[in-house]
Amino acid sequence: GAGVSQSPRYKVAKRGQDVALRCDPISGHVSLFWYQQALGQGPEFLTYFQNEAQLDKSGLPSDRFFAERPEGSVSTLKIQRTQQEDSAVYLCASSLAYGGRLHFGNGTRLTVT
Amino acid sequence: EDKVVQSPLSLVVHEGDTVTLNCSYEVTNFRSLLWYKQEKKAPTFLFMLTSSGIEKKSGRLSSILDKKELFSILNITATQTGDSAIYLCATFSTNAGKSTFGDGTTLTVKP
């Protein structure tokens, strides 16, 4: 596709449910990032992949959060046993190389009730 | 811990005004600083800066980096209502991985 695609656009989950958020980066982009953005704040780093290798997961807030990119392309961010504080917009971004221009998807807005 | 601080947090101006947005950073092993514009959805890229003192320019927008004083500014001249957005500053370190964003400056341009 022409840009980074994220799905679903909106997700409502009941507290305690598991959710899976998908990111389809621009073809050929080596680097892939996940960010969490709360209302009125800048994106907070969650994790970074270079191809299929997860090089940094220091931003994942708890062990309920898990990300994978098994074939170095599509990535999935999974949140287990969702809590209300997980409600946020989850942004995925890809780039040709680390440290360069990021191309963002439109995000998934997660609401935990 | 890496830190990016943007100021002001919000700004209201009238069309035609010139604005300067600030970004200061504390980053271990600095590699690059980028500016993005965020309207309703995804942030869109404006500039990438890696060297001090070299101005990047695109139309009415320009930006410069000072690696000695650890800050960058984004200037917008002759503002238009379409410039209303959140402007985000982000840094990368040379340690492949973590990138850090500031909380953004919300710019409102009134007609």
Boltz contact constraints between the chains, C-beta under 6 A:
constraints:
  - contact:
      token1: [A, 41]
      token2: [B, 103]
      max_distance: 6.0
  - contact:
      token1: [A, 42]
      token2: [B, 88]
      max_distance: 6.0
  - contact:
      token1: [A, 42]
      token2: [B, 101]
      max_distance: 6.0
  - contact:
      token1: [A, 42]
      token2: [B, 102]
      max_distance: 6.0
  - contact:
      token1: [A, 42]
      token2: [B, 103]
      max_distance: 6.0
  - contact:
      token1: [A, 42]
      token2: [B, 104]
      max_distance: 6.0
  - contact:
      token1: [A, 43]
      token2: [B, 101]
      max_distance: 6.0
  - contact:
      token1: [A, 45]
      token2: [B, 98]
      max_distance: 6.0
  - contact:
      token1: [A, 45]
      token2: [B, 99]
      max_distance: 6.0
  - contact:
      token1: [A, 48]
      token2: [B, 97]
      max_distance: 6.0
  - contact:
      token1: [A, 55]
      token2: [B, 96]
      max_distance: 6.0
  - contact:
      token1: [A, 55]
      token2: [B, 97]
      max_distance: 6.0
  - contact:
      token1: [A, 56]
      token2: [B, 97]
      max_distance: 6.0
  - contact:
      token1: [A, 56]
      token2: [B, 98]
      max_distance: 6.0
  - contact:
      token1: [A, 98]
      token2: [B, 96]
      max_distance: 6.0
  - contact:
      token1: [A, 99]
      token2: [B, 31]
      max_distance: 6.0
  - contact:
      token1: [A, 99]
      token2: [B, 32]
      max_distance: 6.0
  - contact:
      token1: [A, 99]
      token2: [B, 92]
      max_distance: 6.0
  - contact:
      token1: [A, 101]
      token2: [B, 45]
      max_distance: 6.0
  - contact:
      token1: [A, 101]
      token2: [B, 48]
      max_distance: 6.0
  - contact:
      token1: [A, 104]
      token2: [B, 42]
      max_distance: 6.0
  - contact:
      token1: [A, 104]
      token2: [B, 43]
      max_distance: 6.0
  - contact:
      token1: [A, 106]
      token2: [B, 41]
      max_distance: 6.0
  - contact:
      token1: [A, 106]
      token2: [B, 42]
      max_distance: 6.0
